[in-house]
Structure formats: C-alpha cells, structure tokens
C-alpha cells in the first residue's frame, strides 16, 4: 500500500509517504509558510522513494477543522493530485489525527481534543481508543465556547492548543472529568497517512469530488460582526 498524506490545518506543515507500513515524513512549524513548503516536501518524499503519483494507491489529507486558509491549501493540493492521477482520497479529521497521536504515545483511552478556534471558541471532540488501538469519535465534532462543553464520565486526557489558550476555563469546565492535559499536540501527516491507510482498507475513501474541507463554523468567510447576525 502506498499513500501520500498532507496536513496544513495548523501552524504545523507536513507531508508523509506511507509505503507498506513504513512512513517517511517532512514536518516543520512554519506559520504562514505552508504554500511555500508543502509542494517541495511532497516532491522530496516522492523523489526519495523513486515513485510518481501513478504508483500511489490513495491520498489522505487533514480536512479540518483548523485554519481556514490552511485547510484550503491541503484540500486544493490533494484535489489536484487526485484529479490528475485518478486516485481515491481519505479526508481525515485534524482532531482525530492529534487524538490518534496521543493514544499511540500514552496509555490514555479517553481523549478530550480541543483546538483554539478564535473568537472565544474551540474545536471540540471526545475520542476513545477502540480494541484495534485506533481512535473513534464519541458524539460529534463541534465548534463551541468552552463554557458550553457538556461531559460527565469517564475521565479523559486533554490535548490541543485550546488547553494552553483557554487553560483556566477548560480546567474549570472539566475539572471532575480531567486526568491531565498536554497542549502541545499538533496534527502530523504521518498520523494522517496511517488513518488514511485504515480508511482505504475499510473501503472508506471517497472520490475526489467528495474530498471536501470541514470547517465546522459555517460562516468562516465572514467578518466577526457579520457572524453574530
């Protein structure tokens, strides 16, 4: 199996190439430089592996939520490659990607994923570890004020940038359900490639026409004063 994955949804920019279980990745923290970095990352991975896009089985990308511009960059690149090479696509939640990274590096089973969405809101989702050591979504992903989070049990581990930016409010809202937290998790293309491979195996890829970004916030392109109407 050969899968190319990209993610540009946050300040992290990354591309990864998974070939028969082995993953090579290019990763850089580079806010506002994604358009300059992502294509050279892809080119270097493909050249190093000595393959071209026609040799790939599928593509995967971080479909959001995240930065409006960043999510569009990854979506556009993957759509372009998929159209040209007639490849299926696995759109992967960026929240699921960081939750997957967490369960692979900790013993935690319940993950409170919270990424800053600006305007005093967060992108929020609860994931749990399944018997195959992959994350599964409990409920649904949402964009919400911290004060609107509703969760009782079992206890979970918090990850994502919102735990730094909204630390006090997050701890107060989830105090009785919180084991601990780590605000430093960011999505990585290597994890998105792994989740993309699972989607491919399970027959859950989509044709390029359905490979769309997910913003969660419906009025992402409007000014703040317009969103409140």
N, C-alpha and C positions, 0 to 999 in steps of 0.2 A: 504494500500500500504506500502510495506517495501523495502527501498532502502539503500544500503551501498555505500558510496562515499569516495574517497580518492583524495588527491592532494599533490604532492611533486615537483611541477614545479619551485618553487622559494625557497628562504631561509626559508619559512614557510612550516611546515609539518603538515598535518591534516587528520583526518578521521571523518566521520559523519554517523550516522544511523538515517534515517527518517522512522518513523512508524506512519502511519495515521495522518500526519500533525505535529507530534511532533518530533523535531530533537535534538539529543544529539551529542556532538562533542568533540573531543580531538584535541587540537591545540597547537603548540609550534614553536617558532622561533629557528631553530637549523640548521644552515648551515652545510652541510657535515655529518649530523647525521640521515638522513632520513631512511637509511636502518636499522638502529638500533631501530628507534622509531615507524615506521609505522605499523609493524605487531602487536606489543603489544597494540598499540592504537585500532586496529581493534578487537583484542581478548577481550580487556576490554569492548568495546561497546557491542559486541555480548553476552558476559557473563552477563553484567548488564541487558540487555534486555531479557536474558534467551531464546535466539533463536540460530539457526545454519544457515548455508548458504542455506540449502534446504528450509528454511522458507522465504527467500527473493524473491521478485518479479523481481528485476533488480539490476544492478550495475551501478555506474557512476564514472568517473574519469576525472581529469584535463588532457586533451590530448595535452596541449601545446597551444601556444609556451611558451618557458621558457628554463630553464637549460636543456641541452641535457641529462645529466645523470639523473637529477631529473624526467624529463618526462618519461624516460625509466623505472624508478623504479615503478612509478604508473601504467604504462601500463602493465608491467610484472606481478605485483601483481593482477591486475584486470583480466588479461587474465587467470592467473592460477585459480582463484576462479571461473570465468565464465565457463572454461572448466570442472572443477570438478563438478560444480553444475548445469550445462546446463542452464545458465542464460543469458538473453539479456543484452546488455551494452549500456549506453548513454555516448559517448565521448563528453565532454564539453570543450569548449574553455576557457582557463585561462583568456583571455582578456574579454570574455563575463561574466565570473564569477565576476571579480572585478567591471565591469560596473554595473552588477545587484546589487551587494552590495552597490554601490554608489546610485543608484536610490531608493533603499529601505531606505537609511539613509539621503537623501537630497530631495529637491524639483526640482533638475535638470532634464531636459528632453533630453539634448544632451550631450553625454559623449565622450571626447577625451581620449581614452585609449592608454597609451604609456609606454611600459616596456623596460628597457635597454636591448639591445641585444649584447652589447660589440662591439668591432671593429668599434666604432663611428656610430653604427646603433641602431635603435629602432624597437620593435614590435609595430605596429600602427594599430588602428582600431577606427572607429567612430560608436557609438551605439546611438539609440534613444529609448525613452520609448514608448511602444505601449499602446493601450487602456486597456490592462489587467495588466499593470504595470510590464511587462517583457521587457527586452532589445531585440532589433532587430538590426542586423548589417546593417549599411548603406555603400554600396560599398563592399569592401573586406578587410580582414586582410592582412598585408604585413610586410616585414622587409625592412627598408629603412633608409637612412641618414635623419637626421632632416631637412636638407635643401631641401629635395625632397618632403616634405609633401605639398600636394595641397588641400586647403579647403577654402571656402569663407563664406557661411552662411547656417543656422542660427548660432548664437553664442552658444558655448558649455563650459563645465566644464572639466578641465583636471585632470586625475588621473593616478597613476602608477609611478614606480621608475624612469622613464626617466625624469619626471618633477623635480626631485632632481639632477640627474647626468648631465642632459643637460638643466638645468633651463633657462639660458640666451638665448640659441639658440631656445628653444621651445617657449619662450615668444616672441622673435623677429619674429619667423616664423608665429605665430598665433595671434599676438597682436591685430588685428582688430576683431578677432572672439572669443577671450577668455574672459570668465566671471571671472574665478578664477581657482585655481588648488589645489590639495592635493596629495602629492607624497607618502603618507603612506598606500595606499590601496594595499593589497596583496590578492591573491585568498584564499578562505576558502572552506573546504569540505562541510560545512553546506549549503553554497550557491550552490555548485555543486550538492548536493543532491536535492535541490529544483528545479534546472534546469533539473536535470535528471528525476525527477518525472513528470515534464511538458513534457519532451520528451517521456516518457513512455505513458502518457495519450494521446499524439498526434500520437502515433504509430511511433515514430522516433528513437527508439532504433535500434541497429544493432546486428547481431550475432557476437560471439567472434572473428571470423576470420576477421571481418571488423573493430574491435576495435583497431585502429592504432594511434600512436602518430602523431602530426603535429608539425614540426619544423619550417616551413616557409623558413628557409635558407636551400637550397638543399645540400650544401657541409659542413654540420655541423661536419663531422668527419675528415675533412682535416685541415692541418696547415694553418695559415693565408697566407703564401706565396703561397700555392697551390690554395687557393680560388680565388686569383687575376688573375689566368691564364685564 
